[in-house]
């Protein structure tokens, strides 16, 4: 049975642990969603596997209507499914559906961070709040109702990168950079003149 206080694994390792195609697809998902390690991905895959198993049991007639309502209710609160979703459609869900509801991904998509890795750093260091309270877990599953209330918990200056092409801002950017370089060169010349005299 084991010690009751001891944490138990909330994921299963893949059966084909050395399959190169699976490793490459998992690495691509880790990079896309900025995951720290494989455990975070395996947890999402385990959750989806459990969900599919419960749905298959319901479709086979082994479950109750209350279980069906609780599954669809949870997924609709997370914004993954709607209230009227059929059970058969839930079998098409994959781990990306869960990973896209993590706080780290939502912060990046809302534009509060420049990259997915910076989103994780901001969350871990306590700069992100949900409904006015600090949340420092990148894996926090954001309910659809709370998505609009995500913001900065404390003030931070993040300069967003300029757009590359197609806007008026990008046309002005080279002129601003040139102006800054000229000012810097003039300051260096002034410093050399004052040092020489």
Residue frames as qw, qx, qy, qz and C-alpha x, y, z in Angstrom:
[[0.000, 0.886, 0.464, 0.000, 0.00, 0.00, 0.00],
 [0.445, 0.395, -0.061, 0.801, 2.80, 2.44, 0.82],
 [0.200, -0.320, -0.447, 0.811, 2.92, 5.42, 3.12],
 [0.172, 0.783, 0.598, 0.003, -0.28, 7.50, 2.95],
 [0.092, -0.884, 0.005, 0.458, 1.65, 10.78, 3.07],
 [0.446, -0.265, 0.583, 0.625, 3.95, 9.81, 0.26],
 [0.448, 0.575, -0.137, -0.671, 3.29, 11.45, -3.09],
 [0.713, 0.168, 0.667, 0.137, 2.32, 9.08, -5.83],
 [0.195, -0.108, 0.557, 0.800, 3.13, 9.46, -9.50],
 [0.456, 0.584, 0.376, -0.557, 0.41, 11.30, -11.40],
 [0.520, 0.638, -0.374, -0.428, 1.64, 10.11, -14.77],
 [0.923, 0.002, 0.370, 0.109, 2.71, 7.02, -16.68],
 [0.165, -0.565, 0.581, 0.563, 5.91, 6.78, -18.66],
 [0.699, 0.438, -0.283, -0.489, 5.45, 5.86, -22.34],
 [0.934, -0.081, 0.349, -0.012, 5.68, 2.17, -23.13],
 [0.791, 0.449, 0.104, 0.403, 7.86, 2.84, -26.18],
 [0.394, -0.843, 0.010, 0.365, 10.40, 4.89, -24.25],
 [0.413, -0.429, 0.483, 0.642, 13.12, 4.71, -26.95],
 [0.514, 0.598, 0.570, 0.231, 10.90, 5.26, -30.00],
 [0.359, -0.109, 0.155, 0.914, 12.60, 8.04, -31.99],
 [0.073, -0.498, -0.510, -0.698, 9.39, 9.32, -33.63],
 [0.470, -0.750, -0.465, -0.024, 7.70, 9.66, -30.23],
 [0.553, -0.447, -0.122, 0.693, 10.76, 11.36, -28.74],
 [0.239, 0.132, 0.300, 0.914, 10.87, 13.90, -31.59],
 [0.242, -0.628, -0.502, -0.543, 7.15, 14.70, -31.31],
 [0.567, -0.690, -0.386, 0.231, 7.42, 15.02, -27.51],
 [0.489, -0.263, 0.010, 0.832, 10.43, 17.32, -27.84],
 [0.061, 0.376, 0.400, 0.834, 8.51, 19.48, -30.32],
 [0.422, -0.726, -0.478, -0.257, 5.61, 19.76, -27.83],
 [0.609, -0.537, -0.248, 0.529, 8.02, 20.61, -25.01],
 [0.347, -0.031, 0.164, 0.923, 9.54, 23.40, -27.10],
 [0.105, -0.524, -0.498, -0.683, 6.17, 24.73, -28.28],
 [0.517, -0.737, -0.354, -0.252, 4.67, 24.92, -24.78],
 [0.078, 0.708, -0.451, 0.538, 7.92, 25.76, -22.90],
 [0.881, -0.429, -0.141, -0.142, 7.76, 22.74, -20.60],
 [0.288, -0.787, 0.537, -0.096, 10.53, 22.21, -18.07],
 [0.163, -0.325, 0.929, 0.066, 10.82, 18.45, -18.42],
 [0.346, -0.059, -0.828, -0.437, 9.09, 15.38, -19.80],
 [0.060, -0.298, -0.850, 0.431, 7.12, 14.88, -16.58],
 [0.276, 0.401, 0.211, -0.848, 4.94, 17.89, -17.36],
 [0.462, 0.238, -0.560, -0.645, 4.13, 16.45, -20.78],
 [0.303, -0.056, -0.951, -0.008, 3.54, 12.96, -19.40],
 [0.131, 0.302, 0.660, -0.675, 1.07, 14.38, -16.85],
 [0.461, 0.370, -0.081, -0.802, -0.99, 15.94, -19.65],
 [0.465, 0.185, -0.776, -0.385, -0.85, 12.70, -21.66],
 [0.128, -0.120, -0.932, 0.317, -1.91, 10.73, -18.57],
 [0.300, 0.343, 0.415, -0.788, -4.87, 13.07, -17.95],
 [0.532, 0.334, -0.363, -0.688, -6.00, 12.73, -21.57],
 [0.356, 0.100, -0.922, -0.111, -5.60, 8.95, -21.38],
 [0.054, 0.233, 0.814, -0.530, -7.77, 8.82, -18.22],
 [0.411, 0.379, 0.119, -0.821, -10.36, 11.07, -19.83],
 [0.505, 0.264, -0.628, -0.529, -10.55, 8.87, -22.94],
 [0.212, -0.022, -0.966, 0.144, -10.86, 5.76, -20.77],
 [0.210, 0.324, 0.624, -0.680, -13.78, 7.27, -18.85],
 [0.487, 0.390, -0.162, -0.765, -15.46, 8.35, -22.09],
 [0.409, 0.174, -0.840, -0.311, -15.05, 4.86, -23.58],
 [0.036, -0.174, -0.909, 0.376, -16.66, 3.38, -20.45],
 [0.349, 0.400, 0.333, -0.780, -19.57, 5.81, -20.78],
 [0.496, 0.356, -0.458, -0.646, -20.03, 4.97, -24.46],
 [0.330, 0.059, -0.939, -0.075, -20.04, 1.26, -23.58],
 [0.607, -0.497, -0.357, -0.507, -22.87, 1.93, -21.11],
 [0.673, -0.173, -0.600, 0.397, -20.81, 1.25, -17.98],
 [0.209, -0.010, -0.345, 0.915, -21.04, 4.73, -16.46],
 [0.021, 0.696, 0.652, -0.301, -23.76, 6.96, -15.10],
 [0.240, 0.821, 0.307, 0.417, -25.17, 10.22, -16.38],
 [0.397, -0.909, 0.021, 0.125, -23.64, 12.05, -13.40],
 [0.669, -0.323, 0.377, 0.553, -20.14, 10.99, -14.52],
 [0.463, 0.501, 0.465, 0.564, -20.87, 12.23, -18.03],
 [0.060, -0.951, -0.218, -0.212, -22.05, 15.59, -16.70],
 [0.547, -0.764, 0.158, 0.304, -19.00, 15.95, -14.47],
 [0.655, -0.033, 0.432, 0.619, -16.59, 15.23, -17.35],
 [0.297, 0.645, 0.419, 0.566, -18.27, 17.63, -19.76],
 [0.278, -0.943, -0.180, -0.039, -18.69, 20.22, -16.99],
 [0.618, -0.578, 0.216, 0.487, -14.99, 20.15, -16.12],
 [0.537, 0.144, 0.472, 0.684, -13.94, 20.44, -19.77],
 [0.114, 0.805, 0.402, 0.422, -16.38, 23.28, -20.40],
 [0.413, -0.888, -0.054, 0.193, -15.07, 25.18, -17.34],
 [0.585, -0.398, 0.372, 0.602, -11.57, 24.87, -18.80],
 [0.353, 0.723, -0.160, -0.572, -12.77, 26.06, -22.20],
 [0.186, -0.268, 0.876, 0.355, -11.81, 22.81, -23.95],
 [0.030, -0.349, -0.877, -0.330, -15.38, 21.70, -24.73],
 [0.347, -0.228, -0.022, -0.910, -18.87, 23.20, -24.61],
 [0.522, -0.058, 0.617, -0.586, -21.89, 22.01, -22.62],
 [0.827, 0.324, 0.139, -0.438, -23.53, 20.34, -25.62],
 [0.222, 0.571, -0.762, -0.210, -20.45, 18.41, -26.77],
 [0.949, -0.001, -0.181, -0.258, -21.05, 14.79, -27.70],
 [0.741, -0.523, 0.415, 0.074, -19.00, 12.13, -25.94],
 [0.872, 0.299, 0.248, 0.297, -17.63, 10.78, -29.23],
 [0.353, 0.861, -0.100, 0.354, -15.95, 14.14, -29.93],
 [0.464, -0.808, 0.347, -0.107, -14.07, 13.95, -26.62],
 [0.917, -0.088, 0.306, 0.242, -12.17, 10.92, -27.93],
 [0.625, 0.651, 0.066, 0.426, -10.46, 13.26, -30.44],
 [0.249, -0.947, 0.180, -0.090, -8.84, 15.38, -27.70],
 [0.810, 0.222, -0.317, 0.441, -5.07, 15.24, -27.38],
 [0.591, -0.442, -0.303, 0.603, -2.52, 16.57, -24.89],
 [0.244, 0.217, 0.137, 0.935, -2.27, 19.90, -26.75],
 [0.337, -0.674, -0.435, -0.493, -5.83, 20.73, -25.64],
 [0.658, -0.671, -0.275, 0.203, -4.74, 20.55, -21.98],
 [0.612, -0.154, 0.006, 0.776, -1.33, 22.16, -22.53],
 [0.133, 0.476, 0.277, 0.824, -2.96, 25.17, -24.19],
 [0.453, -0.767, -0.305, -0.337, -4.95, 25.84, -20.98],
 [0.690, -0.302, -0.306, 0.583, -1.84, 26.04, -18.75],
 [0.155, -0.926, -0.135, 0.317, -1.18, 29.45, -17.21],
 [0.438, -0.431, 0.436, 0.657, 2.21, 29.63, -18.93],
 [0.314, 0.298, 0.694, 0.576, 0.65, 29.26, -22.39],
 [0.017, 0.850, 0.521, 0.077, -2.21, 31.67, -21.70],
 [0.304, -0.804, 0.031, 0.510, 0.18, 34.36, -20.40],
 [0.367, -0.220, 0.556, 0.713, 2.24, 34.09, -23.58],
 [0.199, 0.500, 0.720, 0.437, -0.84, 34.15, -25.84],
 [0.099, -0.904, -0.397, 0.124, -2.19, 37.24, -24.06],
 [0.449, 0.711, -0.060, 0.538, 1.07, 39.07, -24.82],
 [0.509, -0.852, 0.085, -0.088, 2.20, 39.50, -21.21],
 [0.631, -0.502, 0.482, 0.343, 5.57, 37.92, -22.05],
 [0.298, 0.680, -0.471, -0.476, 7.87, 38.03, -25.05],
 [0.455, 0.268, -0.828, -0.185, 8.42, 34.27, -25.20],
 [0.824, -0.327, -0.382, -0.261, 6.96, 31.11, -23.74],
 [0.694, -0.055, -0.494, 0.521, 10.06, 30.69, -21.55],
 [0.056, 0.257, -0.257, 0.930, 9.78, 34.25, -20.25],
 [0.625, -0.408, -0.234, -0.623, 6.14, 33.53, -19.40],
 [0.832, -0.258, -0.472, 0.138, 7.28, 30.65, -17.21],
 [0.473, 0.091, -0.385, 0.787, 9.92, 32.84, -15.54],
 [0.222, -0.381, 0.036, -0.897, 7.41, 35.61, -14.80],
 [0.763, -0.400, -0.329, -0.387, 5.00, 33.13, -13.24],
 [0.799, -0.160, -0.460, 0.353, 7.61, 31.39, -11.09],
 [0.363, 0.096, -0.301, 0.877, 8.99, 34.72, -9.84],
 [0.089, -0.580, -0.664, 0.464, 5.53, 35.91, -8.79],
 [0.001, 0.210, -0.171, -0.963, 4.79, 38.57, -11.41],
 [0.328, -0.190, -0.664, -0.645, 1.49, 37.07, -12.68],
 [0.312, 0.086, 0.653, -0.685, -1.88, 37.20, -10.97],
 [0.236, -0.303, -0.803, -0.455, -5.20, 35.51, -11.66],
 [0.403, -0.729, -0.490, -0.256, -8.27, 37.27, -10.23],
 [0.181, -0.869, 0.196, -0.417, -5.97, 39.56, -8.25],
 [0.771, -0.543, 0.332, -0.008, -4.13, 36.75, -6.45],
 [0.098, 0.684, -0.694, -0.202, -0.56, 35.71, -7.21],
 [0.978, 0.079, 0.164, -0.098, -0.19, 32.34, -8.93],
 [0.056, -0.754, 0.629, 0.182, 3.33, 30.94, -9.17],
 [0.642, -0.024, 0.763, 0.073, 2.59, 27.58, -10.81],
 [0.182, 0.362, -0.546, -0.734, 3.11, 27.50, -14.59],
 [0.130, -0.108, -0.952, -0.255, 0.98, 24.34, -14.79],
 [0.272, 0.338, 0.567, -0.700, -2.10, 25.99, -13.26],
 [0.165, 0.394, 0.795, 0.431, -5.09, 25.12, -15.46],
 [0.100, 0.142, 0.087, -0.981, -6.82, 28.39, -16.30],
 [0.307, 0.548, 0.760, -0.166, -10.63, 28.23, -16.32],
 [0.268, 0.510, 0.475, 0.665, -12.26, 30.09, -19.21],
 [0.237, -0.897, -0.357, -0.113, -13.98, 32.45, -16.75],
 [0.533, -0.738, 0.060, 0.410, -10.63, 33.55, -15.26],
 [0.697, 0.246, 0.288, 0.609, -8.77, 34.07, -18.53],
 [0.164, 0.817, 0.180, 0.522, -9.70, 37.77, -18.80],
 [0.476, -0.873, 0.030, -0.100, -8.53, 38.46, -15.23],
 [0.854, -0.116, 0.037, 0.505, -4.90, 37.45, -15.84],
 [0.199, 0.936, -0.084, 0.279, -2.46, 40.32, -15.42],
 [0.468, 0.399, -0.529, 0.585, 0.66, 41.47, -13.61],
 [0.616, -0.605, -0.472, 0.178, 0.72, 41.04, -9.83],
 [0.378, -0.737, 0.011, 0.560, 3.46, 43.65, -9.40],
 [0.379, 0.884, -0.102, -0.255, 4.81, 46.27, -11.75],
 [0.682, -0.206, 0.518, 0.473, 7.35, 45.12, -14.33],
 [0.329, 0.749, -0.237, -0.524, 8.72, 46.79, -17.44],
 [0.675, 0.054, 0.674, 0.296, 8.84, 44.43, -20.40],
 [0.246, 0.587, -0.313, -0.705, 9.78, 45.94, -23.73],
 [0.809, 0.331, 0.476, -0.095, 7.98, 44.04, -26.43],
 [0.458, -0.127, 0.558, 0.680, 9.91, 43.42, -29.68],
 [0.321, 0.500, -0.116, -0.796, 9.06, 45.69, -32.60],
 [0.823, 0.400, 0.370, -0.161, 7.06, 44.18, -35.47],
 [0.594, -0.181, 0.533, 0.575, 9.27, 43.03, -38.33],
 [0.099, 0.044, 0.540, 0.834, 7.39, 44.22, -41.42],
 [0.086, -0.511, -0.761, -0.390, 4.19, 45.70, -42.70],
 [0.258, -0.838, -0.459, 0.145, 3.45, 48.43, -40.14],
 [0.153, 0.913, -0.066, 0.371, 4.33, 52.09, -39.70],
 [0.607, -0.748, 0.270, 0.000, 6.18, 51.26, -36.46],
 [0.863, -0.079, 0.330, 0.374, 8.56, 48.95, -38.29],
 [0.522, 0.686, 0.137, 0.488, 9.33, 51.69, -40.86],
 [0.158, -0.922, 0.150, -0.321, 10.19, 54.13, -38.06],
 [0.864, -0.470, 0.107, 0.142, 12.33, 51.63, -36.16],
 [0.777, 0.195, 0.059, 0.595, 15.49, 51.90, -38.37],
 [0.139, 0.761, -0.005, 0.634, 15.37, 55.71, -38.14],
 [0.596, -0.761, 0.085, -0.242, 15.11, 55.55, -34.35],
 [0.914, -0.225, 0.098, 0.324, 18.00, 53.09, -34.20],
 [0.583, 0.477, 0.045, 0.657, 20.11, 55.32, -36.46],
 [0.162, -0.839, 0.036, -0.519, 19.31, 58.32, -34.26],
 [0.786, -0.609, 0.100, -0.021, 20.33, 56.40, -31.12],
 [0.862, 0.051, 0.082, 0.498, 23.63, 55.34, -32.75],
 [0.327, 0.676, 0.010, 0.661, 24.40, 58.95, -33.72],
 [0.436, -0.821, 0.077, -0.361, 23.71, 60.13, -30.16],
 [0.897, -0.387, 0.107, 0.186, 25.95, 57.41, -28.77],
 [0.727, 0.315, 0.062, 0.607, 28.77, 58.31, -31.18],
 [0.045, 0.799, -0.027, 0.599, 28.45, 62.01, -30.24],
 [0.671, -0.717, 0.093, -0.165, 28.62, 61.11, -26.54],
 [0.908, -0.126, 0.094, 0.388, 31.77, 59.02, -27.11],
 [0.492, 0.556, 0.026, 0.670, 33.42, 61.90, -29.02],
 [0.274, -0.836, 0.045, -0.474, 32.52, 64.29, -26.20],
 [0.843, -0.526, 0.092, 0.055, 33.97, 61.88, -23.62],
 [0.820, 0.140, 0.064, 0.552, 37.23, 61.58, -25.59],
 [0.214, 0.731, 0.003, 0.648, 37.49, 65.40, -25.90],
 [0.497, -0.794, 0.104, -0.336, 36.99, 65.89, -22.18],
 [0.919, -0.311, 0.103, 0.220, 39.51, 63.11, -21.40],
 [0.697, 0.383, 0.037, 0.605, 42.14, 64.65, -23.70],
 [0.049, 0.730, -0.091, 0.676, 41.91, 68.12, -22.12]]
